[in-house]
Amino acid sequence: MMRLHQVYTRFSLRHFSLPLSSLPSLLHHHQLPHSLSLTPKITSTNFTPVMLTSRFRNLAPLTSSSYSSAAVEDASGGASNGVVSSSNYTDYEEDEASLGAGYRVPPPEIKNIVDAPPVPALSFSPYRDKIIFLKRRALPPLVELAKPEEKLAGIRIDGNCNSRSRMSFYTGIGIHQILPDGKLGPEIAVTGFPDGAKINFVSWSPDGQHLSFSIRVNEEDNNISKFRVWIADVETGEARPLFQSPNVYLNAVFDNYVWVNDSTLLVCTIPLSRGPPPKKPLVPGGPKIQSNEQKNIVQVRTFQDLLKDEYDEVLFDYYATSQLVLVSLDGATKDIGPPAVYTSMDPSPDHKYLLISSIHRPYSFIVPCGRFPKKVELWSADGKLIRELCDLPLAENIPIAFNSVRKGMRSIDWRADKPSTLYWAETQDGGDAKVEISPRDIIYTQPAEPLEGEQPVIFHKLDLRYGGISWCDDSLALVYESWYKTRQIRTWVVPPASEDVTPRILFDRSSEDVYSDPGSPMLRRTKAGTYVIANIQKESDEGRYIILNGAGATPEGNIPFLDLFDINTGKKERIWESEKEKYYESVVALMSDQEEGDLNLDQLKILISKESKTENTQFYLVSWPEKSLVQITNFPHPYPQLASLQKEMIRYQRKDGVQLTATLYLPPGYNPSTDGPLPCLVWSYPGEFKSKDAAGQVRGSPNEFPGIGPTSALLWLARKFAILSGPTIPIIGEGDEEANDSYVEQLVASAEAAVKEVIRRGVAHPKKIAVGGHSYGAFMTANLLAHAPHLFCCGIARSGAYNRTLTPFGFQNEVRTLWEATNTYVEMSPFMSANKIKKPILLVHGEEDNNSGTLTMQSDRFFNALKGHGTLCRLVILPHESHGYSARESIMHVLWETDRWLHKYCVSNTSDVGEDHDTGSVKENDNKGTTDAESKVVATGGGGSKEGSDLEYGGFHSLPRSSLW
């Protein structure tokens, strides 16, 4: 099966866009879904206008002269004395009614970056002689997210498309020949499909002569937009529907289609006999009942979008059931197998067999569909059942401990180096990681059609948890195993056809120790379309060589490499390494694997990406023996206004001696010695470690291009902030220690070290340092405002979970339950410390968050707790958004809210944040976090100002949430 190999650049944005200005015309000309909300839901307390005194208010080009506070030209061209002009920030001084009405757009310097067109995705043909550019748009309009969706069995389904909801798409396909000199020929556009078609599931045929893809087009009569499969000739670009009948549609809820051979595809289709969706009964047939009268121990995480009743079960079957159809390029079709909920289809390398997986009843109301009963069958290529491999029961009781797995056969797949040999793993510990046993996993192999009485062969036994196999040939396979609790990871050398040769450990290391990572074997494509370890032939050398592709983590940052590695002796020879003075280069794919047999080192050709701090990612071909470079892409800089931003990977130390790192970004033209300290935004996400040494290792490269996504903190470089991105917040539990038992102490210590460092460097103003994060980073933000108010002037928390008692069976990397670690759950929960939070906090959450644990009510309840203690806070609920935000209207509004918050409570902050930054000493009783200055409200009205002490009712009055819906 030929899967699409895509190369995405780090700075890619979303897939399609609609200017916000076009929304009124849309409302006038088109009927929007009834559920479409045109405003975010906003609740706030203590919104008080303040005197704006930032000298960074002008929107002029970012030059060093613009940092001067003596006289700054405002947006209208006039002179300013450093006080913010009301003409520049009128949006942030409006009355409360306007603050809660409608979607907003951030300042142009942020908006223009987000609206920049994304670069295309890339895909190479099987024989590396062609490349396609998959073209995209930027951000989807909210109307796309507002479409009805069914939340069933842990997934979300677009009933109109019969696919997963909220799918992005491509807008066009361009084909280029790769010329002998490595450069690209002229573009051949794929044509023939309707204008405005949305393209998905692009795939090469095994012989590289055709492209398959799906398109959907909104039909004007009933707005149905189901997928149809199309085929394009890569030589001409001409495309046509694969099925002759216009009534055959793709069912893309699970798998979609796969090439069985050069001229035949196996497609999941919507059964032609299917009628309209079942209607929900107006009167239920009975109560909703769940029972555990058998006293089973069933512990599950906080899954969302689960089945709720019998109607949901029927609806899930309706949308998920497919009819498999074999279809040839000439349009001939054949239905195979009965309609069922098929989840995957994998042809054997020799194209003689099909490995078919499906799920079936009984379903569950407490776990998602991935744990439903699962059947795996072996079919012939023409659809005849050969045998059933397994029928696994419902798996509601998989233990919550990491490395716990499902009982029975799992990870069933084809050996990539054999025509039709199956392999799989079976647990020996009942799937429970807490059970001590040896071996823990056994790997088996078996021919597709074994002889009568022929049993599966034990391929290898493992004491850790099975993690996959890289196949090469009968003399070499690499088997991986790991154990999360100890972070141990091992690689075994196993000769598949040599029972008399004892398997041996090749690498045994800690997964946290990035400095010791030897790299992964480079894979080559076979004629069957599978990928195996590439054997490398070195002239006048009888060694057994492979190539290891490594990230090359070092104390100076990542320096990717290729090592020629003798699998027998362990000797290494570095044959390629990234340039490290200015550029960051990394290996993307092997490009010289068109011929069968060993690859000659002197004829090696690879695809690399190359970038620098200021130059965006481009792709190059590197050819041996000279290692000559040929550039094959020339993407424009996505945000030239920040092309000269400053980036530095910095190191500093926590007070307990743990080494920490961060990436410090500064605006173009900024000079700390002449321009003084800046307002600073610290954006991070905590991580767990088992050792202090591993926690202190450097990850990433100082030369990587700074990718700025649509909600990235780096956008505020355009607003002349210093950005401390990804400061390491290691939560360490060495030996038998549980990391989270000292979560708050380690969190605060890491934040203190980061803040102290940016102040020491003179780039951050001590009173103007904000902190923010998403998801677990939002959890971090709230905890820092509760327990380290001396460090930050305000916080921004997006899509977080703040009350850990609502996730009682584990969260993040915590595997103990609430009842096993009650104190830890309570102490880690910022909800329980809401009375300690005195600094302004902006909460943002998607109304349809489906991430495990981060229910939208987490932000609702946290806001109410904060409001109950008079905290200055604001809650923004984004209609139709999930855990991450997608719609242009939503993203622009979040950026507007964030920019307003940072300007009002960071840039304009003049209150004491509570720490003596010169010495780094923390004042006693730091959890109070407020000063006399902060307990007063400063308002501007007309030409004067007024002070007051009534926090809840001073200045603006907060409106109840219902009045803003």
N, C-alpha and C positions, 0 to 999 in steps of 0.2 A: 504494500500500500504506500502510495506516495503522498506524504503529508506536506503541507506548505511550509517551506523554511523561510521565515521572515526575519529581516534585519530591521530593528526599530532604533532610531536615534534617540538619545536621551532627552532631547528637548521637544519631542513630539507632543502636540496638544491633543485635544479631542477631535472627533471625526467629522462634525458638521456644525454649521453655524446659521444663525438668523439674526440680522441686526435688530436690536431692541426697538429701533425706531419704526420697524415695519409691523410691530405688534398691533397698533391701532387699525392699520389697513387689513390685517388678518382678521381682526375682530369684525370688521365691517363686511368683508367679502366671504369669509368662511365660517362655518359653524364649528366652534371649538367644543371639545368634550365638556360635558356638564360639570365634571369635577375639576376643571382647570381653575386654579386660583391665580389671580393676578397680583396678589400681594403676599409677601412673607408674613408670618404670624409673629408679632413682636410684642414682648412684654418687658417693661423696664421699671426700675426704681431709681429715684434720686438723680434724674437727668437734670443737671444744673449747668446753665451757661457759665463759662469762666472767661477771664481775661486771657486772650490768646497772645503769647509773647514770643513765639518761635520765629527765628530769623530764617527758617527753611521753608517759608511759605510761598516763595515765588516759583513759578513754573517755567522759568527760563532754562536754556540749555545748561547741562551739567558741566560747568567749568569751575576751575579752582577759584576764580574771582567771585563766583556766586556764593561762596561760603562766608564771605566777609559780612560781619554784623554791623559794620559802620553805616553803610548805605547800600541797600539792595533794591534793584529795580523791580517793581511789581509787575503783574501780568499786563497791566495797561500801559506800561512803559514809563510810569512815573517813578519818582524816587521815594524811598521808604527809610525810616529810621530804625528798622529792625523789628518793629511791632507788626504783627500779621495784619495784612489788609483785609478788611471784611469782604472785599470783592473776590478774594481768593477762597475764602472758606465760608461763604454764606450758607452752603449746604449744611454745615455743622452748627449753625446758630438759629435754625428755624424752630418754630413752635412744635409742640409735641404732636399735634394732629398730623403735621406733614411728616414727622419722623416715623409715624406708624403707617403711612399710606404709600403703597406702590413699591415697585422695584426701583432701585437706584443704580447708578453707574459710577464707578470710581473716577478719580481724576484722569485726564488724558494720558499722562505718562505711564499709568498702570494699565488702563484700558487698551492702549495701542499695542502693548506687549502681548496681552492675552488674546487680542484679536488677530495677531500675526498669523498668516497661513502656515499650517504645518507642512513639514517635508513629507514626501511619500514614503511608504514602506517598500522594501525591496524583496524580491524573491528570485533565486537563480534556478535555471532549468536543471533537470537531472544530469545532463551531460556538460553543464557549466559553459554552454555556448551562447546562452541568452539570459537576459535579465528583464524582469518586469518591474515597472514602477506602479504601485498601487496608490492612487491619488485620494486625498482626504480633504474634508472640510474641518473647520476649527471646532466650534462648540454647537451642540444641538439646541434648538429652541425648547422652551418649557412645554410647548404643546406636544412635543414628542413624548415627554415623560408623563404627561397627563393622560395618556391613553389608558383605557381600562386594562387591568392586569389581574390574573388569578394567582393567589398565593397558596401554593399547594405543595405539600411534602418537602418543604425546605427550598423550593425554587419558585421563580416568578415567571408566569407564562403570559405572553401576548396572544390572546385568543384570535385576533384578526390575522396575525402572521403564522400562528401555530408554531411559535418558537419561544425561546427565552425572551423576556421583555428587555427593553432598554438597550437593544443591540446597536452598536455603532456600525458603520458601513463605509465602503469605498465608493468614490464617485466616478472613477475611470481607471482604465488599465492601459499602460503604454509598454510596448515590447521593444527591446533593443538587442541587436546582435552584438556579441562581444567579438571585436575584430582581432586578427592575429597579433596586432601590436598591443592588445589589452584595452584599447579604447572602445567607446561605444559607437555603434552605427546609429543612423537616424531612427527616430521613434516611429513605430507602427502602432497606431491607435486601434484598440479593439472597438469595433463598430457593429451596428445591427440591432442593438437593444434599444428600447424606448428612451427618450430624453427624460432625465430626472430619475433614472433607475438607481436603486440602492443595491450595491454589489456586496456579496458575502461569500465565504467558504471557497476562496480561490485555491485551485489545486492543479498541479501538472499531471499529465498522463505519464505513465512509467517511461515511455519512449521520448517524452519531451515534445511531441508533435502537436498536442492539444492542451488547452486550458479548460477546466471545468469551473463553473462558478454559479452562484444563484443570484437572481435579481428579484426585486419586488417593486411594484409600482402601485401607488394608491389609485384604485379604481373609483371614478367619480360617482358611480351610482350608489355604492354602499360602503365606500371607504375600506373595503377589504384589500389587504395587501399581503397575500400569501406568497411564499417563495416558489419560483420555478427554476429548474436547472437548465443552464445554457452551456454550450460548447463553442469554443473559438479555435480557429486554425491559427497557429502561432506564426506561420509564414505570411499570411495575408491579413490577419487581424479580424477576419470576418466571423461573426458569431451568429448562432441560431439556437432555438430551443432544442433541448435534447429529446423531449417527448413530443411525438406528433400530436397527441391529444392536448388541447388547452386546459383540460380539467384535471390534470395530474399535478398535484402540489407536493412540495417537500414538507415532511414533518421534521422540524429541527429542534424539538424539545430536548432530545438527547443527541444521539449521533445523527449525521445527515446523509452523507454518501461517501463511497470509497471506490477507487479504481481497482477492479479485480484483475484486469490485464490491460494491454495497450488499447483495447477497443471496447471494453465492457465496464460498466459501473454498476454497483449495488446501491440502491437508493431507498432510504426510508421515506415512504409516501403516506399521505393521509388516505385511509381506506375510502375507496369510491362509494362504498355503501353507507358511509357515515352520514347521519342526519344532522339537524341543528343541535346546538348545545342543550343539555338537559336543564330544565327549569327547576329552580329551587322551590320546594313545596312551601306554600304560604303558612301551613300549619305543620310543625314537625311531628314525626311519628312517635316521638317519645323523648325523654330526657337524654342528655349526653352523659354517658357513664364510662368511667374507667375503674378498673378493679385490680387489687393485688392480694386476693384472698389466699394465694399460694405462698405469700410472704417472701417473694423473690426480692433480692437486693438489686435494685436498678437505679444507678446514679448517672445522670446525663447533664451535660452542659446546657446553657440557656439557649437552645435552638429556637429559631423563629420561622414563621410562615409554615407551620406544620398543618397537617390535616386536622380538621376539627370534628367532623361528623361524617355520616354515611354519604351525604350529598357531596362533600368534598372528595370522597373516595371515587364516586361515580364521575365527577368532573375531571379528576386526575386521569382516570382511565380514558375518558373521552379525548383529552388533548394529547396524552402520551402514547396512545396505541398507534402503531404503524403497521403498514403492509410493506414488506420488503419486495422490491422489484429489481430484477436484472434487466438492464437496458443496454443495447449496443449502440454504437455511433450511427448506425443506419436507422435507428428508431425502433427496432424490434424489441419487444418487451416480454417478460415472463414473471408472473407472481411466484414467489417462493415462500414457503412456510406460512403458518396461520398468522392473522393479525395478533400482535402482542406488544407489550411495552419493551421494545428492544433498546438497549442502552449502549451497545458497541458491536462493531462488525470488523473483524480482522482477517483478511485473506492470508493464507500461508505463502511463504516466499515462492513456492513453485506454482502458485495460483490454482492448486487442486482442491483446496479445502477452505472452509470458512469457520472462524471461531466466533460464535454468536452468543452474546450475553443478553439476558432479559431479567426484569423483575416482575413479581406477581404477588397476589394476595396470600396471606393476610397482611394488610398494611398496618401502620402504627400511627398513633396520635402523639407520640412523645419523641420520636426520632425522625430525621429526614429520610428521603428515599434511598440514599446511599446505603442504608442499613436494612432496607426491605429484603424479603426473601429473594435470592438471586440464583438464577439457573444459567449454567454455561454448557453449551452444546457444540458438538462438532458436526458440521454439515459438509456435504460435497459442494463443489463449486457451482453445481446446477441446482442446489437447494434441497437435496435429500438428506434427511437426518441419518447420521452414521452412529452416533452414540452420545449419551449424556455424560458430561464430565463431572458435574456436581449440581446439587440443588441445595443451596445453603439456606437455613432457616432464618427467620427474623432475628436481627441482632440488636435487641434493645439493651442488653446487659453487658456491653463492652466496658470494662473498667475505665475510669477516668484517668488513671495513671498514664503518663507518657510511655510510648512503646507498647501499649496494649493494642491488640488487634482482634480481628474477627476469627472465629474458629473455622477450621476446614481449609480447603484449597483457596489460595489467594494469589494475586499477581500472576495469573495464568497468561502465558504468551508463547509466541513462536521463537525458536532459536534463530537468530539472524543469520547464522552461518550454515544452516541446514535447510533442505527443501521443505520438510514438514515434520519437525520435531517439536513437541510441546515441553514446556517446563513450568514449574510453579513452586510455591513454598507452602509448608504446613507448620503451624505452631505446635509445640509440644508442651506448652505451659497453659493450655486452655485459653490463650489470648491474654492472660493476666500478667502484666509486667512485674507484679509484686511476688509472683511465684518463683522460687529459686529452683532451677532445673538445668541439666545439661544432657543433650543439646537443647537449645531453646527453639530453634527452627531447623527444619530439614528441607532441602531443595531436591525435587524429583524431576526426572525427565522421562519421556515416553514417546514413541512414534505416534503419529496421528492415528494409524490403524494397527495396533499391536497384534501380534499373532495370538492365537487362542491360548489363554493361560499366561500370557506374558505380562508380568507385573511391572509397575513403574520402577525405575532404577534410581537409587539414592545417588545424587550427584555430589552433594556436600552437606556437612552438618555444621551448624553455627551455634555459638554460645551467646552471641548478642542477637539483635533483631536484624533480619534479612533486609537489605537495602537495594538490591538490584544486581544485574550481571552485565558486563561488557564482553560480548563474544568476539572471538577472532577466528579460530579454526580448531581442528581436533587437538592441537597441541597447546592451546592457550585460551583461557577465559579468566577475567578478573571478577571476583565476587566481593561484594561490599556488605559490611554489617556495621551496626552502630548501637550505642546505648546512651540515651539522652541524659540520664541521671549522672553519669560519670563523664559525659562528653567524649567517650572513647569511640574511635572510628577505625576500622581495620579493612585492609584490602588483601585478599587472598589470590595467589596464583594457583589455578586449578587446570590441569591438562584433561580435557573432556574424554579423550579416547585412551588414556594411559592409566589404567587402574593400578598398575604397579608403581606409579610415581606418586609420592605423598604430597598432597597440597601443602603449600607453605605461605607464611605471612609475608607479604611484600612491604606493606606500610602499616604501622600501628601507632596512632597518634591521637592527640586531642583535637576535636573539631573546632575548639576555640582558639587553638594555637595556629593562627594564620601564617606565621613566619615559617612553620615547618611543612606547609602544604606543598607536596611535590608536584601538584597539577593532575590533570585528568588526561587519559589517552585520547589522541585525536582519532576520529572515526572517518571511515571512507564509505562511500556508497557502493553497493554491489549492483550487478546487473538485475538482480531480483528486486531492487528498490529498497533493500534493508541497509542498515549501517553496522559495520564491524570495525574492530580495531585495525588501524592501518599498519601493515608490516612494512618496514623501511629497509631498503637494501643500500648498504654503504660499500662503495667500490673497494675491492681488495680487502674485504673484512667479512669474516664468517659469523660475526655476532648476530644475536637475535634482537633486532631493534624495533622499538616503537617510539612515538613522539608524545611527550607529555606537555600539555598546554596549561601553564600556570598563571595565576594572578600576580605572583611575585611580590607578596607583601613584605615590606622591609621597614625599618625605623624611619626611613626617608619617604615612605609612601609606596604604593604599588608600582612595580616595574614588571609588566607582563613578559613572559618568556616562552620559548620552545626549547625543550631539552631532548636530545637524541639519547634514548635510554635503553641500555642493554638489559633485557628482562632477566637474563641468566646471571649476570655478574653484578648488576646494580650500578654499573659505571654510567656516568652522565657526561654529555658534551652539549654545551649551550650553542645552539645553532642560530638562534635569533633572540633578540631582546629589544624591548621598547626603548626608543630614544628617551632619555630622562632629564635632559637639561631644560627643554622647553615643551616637549610634546608628550602626550600620553597615547600609546598605541596598544591595541589589543587584537588578538587573533579571532576572527569570526568564523571562518570555515576553510576546509581543505578544498582546493580547486583543481588538483591534478589527479583525480581519481577516476578518470573516464575509462581507463583500461584495467582489465583484470590482472591479478598477480601482485607481487610486491612493488612498492613505489620506489623509484630510484631517487636518492637524496638530491642528486644534481639536477633532477628535473622537477623538483618540488615547486608547487605554486600555491600560495595561500591568499585569502582575502583578509585584510586588516582594516580596522577603523583607526583614524588618526585625528587628534584634536589637541587643543591647548587651552589655556585659561581664557584666551580672547578669540580663538578660531574654532568655529563650530565643527562638528563631526563630519568628516568626509571618508570615503572608502577607496582603498587602493589594492591593487594586485602586486604581490611581491613574488618574484621569480628567482629561483636558484639557477646556477651557482653564484651569480653576481649579486643576488638579492636586489635586483632593480625594482623600482617602484613606478607604477603607472596609476595615475589618479583616474577613477571612473565616475565619480560624482562631483558636482560643484554646487552644492546647496547654498543658497544665500544665508547670510547671518540672520537668525530669527528675530533679534532685537538689537539692531546696530546702535541704538541710543545707549546701550550698556556695554558696547564692545570693549571699552577700556576699563571695565570695572577691575577692582583689585581683589585678589584672592590669595589667602595664605593659610596653610595648615599649621596650627599652633599647638604647642604642648605646654602643659602645666601640671601641677601636682595637687592631689587632694591632701588634706591634713593628716590622713592616715598613711600617706606615702604612695597611694595608688597613682600611677601615671595616667593622665587624661589627655585627650586630644579634641580638637574642634576645627572647623573651617571658618575663618574670619573673612567676611566680604566687606569691602568698603566701596563707596560710590566713586565713579570716575572723577578724576581730578582732585580728589580729597587729599589733604596733607595735614596730619594731626598736629604738626609743630606750628603751623600757621593758622589752621582753621579751627583748632580746638576740638574738644570732644563732641560726639554726635549722640543723638538719641539712638538707642540700641534695642533690637529685637532678638531675643534668644529663643530659638525654635528647636525642640529636641524630642526624644523618645527614649525612655529608659530601656536597658537591656540587662539580662541576667547572666552571670558568669560563675564558674566554679573556682577560678583562680585569679589572684590579683595580677599576676604577670600577663595572663591572657587579656584581662580587661584593659591593660595599659598599652596593648599593641596598636600600632597605627593601621588604620583601614582607609582605603581610598588613595587618591593621588592628588598632589597639589597642582598637577597640570591638566586634570580633567576639565572639560568645558562645563561651565555652570548651567545645567539644565534648569530652566525656569518654567514650571508647569503653571496651569491657570490659577492655582490657589497657593503657589509657592511663597514662602516668606521672602524670597529674594526679590520679589516685585518691589519691596520697599527700599531697595537700592535706588530706584527711580525717585523716591521721595527723600533721599539723602539720609537714610538710616544706615547705621552699621548693623550688619546681620551676623550673629554668631550661630552658624548652622550646624546642627548635629553634635553639640558638645556631648561627649560620652557621659552617660549617667549610669555607671555600672552598679548593679545591685548584686553583691558578691556573697556567696555562701560556700565557703571552703569546707572540704571534708563532709561531715555529717550536718553541718550548719544549714539551716533553711534561710535562703537569701532574704525572703520577705519579712523575716522576724526582725530585721533591722532596716527595713525599707525606708522609713522616714529619715532616720539618721544618715543613711548613705545618700539619699536623695538630696537632702539639705547640704551635706558636705560637698557633693559634686557641684551643686549650683553655686555655693559660696566660692569654690575655687574658680569657676568659670567667670563669675562676676568680678572677682578680685583681679583676674588676669586682664580682662578688657579695660578695666579702670587703670591698672598699672601701665598699660600700653598707651593710655591717653586718648583712646578712640571712643570711649563711652562715657557719657555724663553720668555720675553716680546717682542722680535723682531721676534719670530718664531711661531706665532699663526695664523693658517689658518682657514678659515670658509668654510663650504660646506652644500649642501642640494639638495634634489630632489623635483621636481615639485614646490609646494608652498615654499619648503625649498630653491629651486634655486632662486625664486623670492626674498626671504629673503636675500640670499647671495649677490645678486646684489645690493639690497638696502643698505646693511651694508657697502659694499665697496664704495658706493656713499656717504653715510651720516655718516659713522663712520670709515674713513680710518685710524684713529689713533689707531684702535684696531687690525687690521689684516694685515698680510704681503701679502696674496694672497687669492683667492677664487676658489671654484669648484662648478659650477652650472649645474645640470643635468635636462634636460627636463622641463625647466621652461617657464613661460609666463612673459614677461617683459614690455609689452605695454598694459595697461588695456583699452585703447580706442578700442582695437581689440576684447574685450569681453564686449560690451556696455550694455548688459542686465543682468549684475550681474556676479560675480565670487566668488569662495570659499563661504564664508558666507555673502557676500555683496548682498543685495537684491534691493538696489537702482540702478537706471539706470545711465548711463553716463550723461544724461541730467538733472537728479535730483541731482547728486553729482559730478559735473564736477571737482571741485577743488580736491576732494578726489581721483578720478580716476587718475588725472594728477600727483598729489603729490606722490601717491603710486607707480607710474610707474618708475622703474629704467631706462627705455628707455629715459624718459624725463630728466634724470640726468646723461646721458652717459658722458657728458662733465666733470662731477665731479669725475668719476672713474679713478683713477691713479694707482691702484694696479693691479698686474697681475690677470687675470681671465680666467679660463678654462671653456668653454661652451661645453656641450655634449648633443646631442639630437638624438632620433630615427627618421629616415627618414619617418617612417610610423606611427608617433604618432597619436593615435585616441582618446586621452583623450580630454574631452570638455575643450576648452580654450587654451591648450598647443600645438597649431599647430607648426610644425617644423619651419615655417617662423618666429615665435617669436624669435628663436635663430639666424636665418639668419639676420634678420633686426637689432637685438640688436648688433650682431657682426659688422655689417656695420657701425652702429652708433659709436661704440667704436673705430673702425679703423679710422673713419673719424675724431676722436679727438686724434689720436696718442696713444691710450691706448695699453699696452702690453696685448694681448689677443690671444686666440686660440679657434677655433671652430672645433669640431669633430662631423660629421654627420654619424650615424651608419646605413648602408644600411639594409633594411628589418626589422629594430627594431621598436617596438611600444613605448608606454610611459615608460614601464619597459623593461629592456633588458634581452634577453633569451639565445641567441646563445653563445656557448663557445667562439668562436672567438671574438665576440663583447665584451663579459664581460672581457675576458683577456686583450683585447686592452684598454678598459676603465680603467682597473686597472693599466696597463702600463702607460697610459697617466697621470693618477692621481698620480702614484708614481713618475714619472718624474717631474711633476709639483710641487709636495710637496718637492721633493729633491732640485730642482733648485731654487724655489722661497720661500721656507720656511726653510728647513734645512740649506741651504747655504746663507740665507738672513743675511745681516749685516747692512742694512739701518735702520734708525730711523723710527719707525712706527708712531711717532707723539704724544705720550702721556707720561706724567710723571707718570709712573706706581707706583712710590713709594707713591705718594700722591693721585693718582686717578684723578688729575685735568686734564682737557682737554685743549689743547692749543687753542687759538683763531684761527678763520679761518680754522678750522679743515677739512673742506670739500676740501681744496686744496690737502691734503693727500700726498704730495710729498716733498722731501727734495732735497738739492743740490746733495746729494750722489745718489739719485734715478734717477736724470735726466741725469746721465752719464751711458754710456754703458761700461762694463768691459768685455774684451774678452781675451781669451787665445789662443796663437798660437805658436807652437814650444816651446821655453823655456821662452818666454816673455809674456807681457800683454800690452794692449793698452786701453786708455780711449777715449771716444768720446761722443758727445752730440746729434748726429743725431739719434733720437729714431726710425724714420721710416725706415731708410736704414742702420743703424749701424748693424754690425754683419751679421746675416742671412737675406736674402731677402725673403719676403713672396711671394708665388706663387698665382696667381688667382685660385679660386676654380675650374674653368673649366679645368685647366691643371692637376688637381689631380683626376679628375673623370675617 
